[in-house]
Amino acid sequence: MEFSLDQIRAEAKRVVRNFQPYSSDTRAMHASSTRIGHRKRQSVGEYFYTHPEIPNIAFDQKKKAAFAALSARSEQPTSAGDPAHQLSLEL
C-alpha cells in the first residue's frame, strides 16, 4: 500500500528514539579493530527506533518504524472480535 509523505511524517512523530550502550567487551573490540573508522572506534553505543503500536521490534531508521506502523495499521482487520484474522507482522 502506498502512503503519502504527510501520513509518514505524522506517524514519525510517534516514533521513539532509544539508546543502547555497548558492553565493555564490545567497546574494547571496536577500539582495537583496525578495520573500522575512527568514529565507530570511539562510539559508546547506538540509537534505535521503536513504535508503540509495534512492541518488541526495533528499527535502524525513524522512517522505517513509521512505515511499519502504517502498514500494520492498514492490514489490521476491521472485525476485532474474530481471532482468525489477528495481525502478524514479520520484518
Secondary structure, DSSP 8 states (H G I E B T S, - for coil): ----HHHHHHHHTT-EEEEEE--HHHHHHHHH-SSS-HHHHH--EEEEEEETTEEEEEESSHHHHHHHHHHHHHHS-S-TT-GGG------
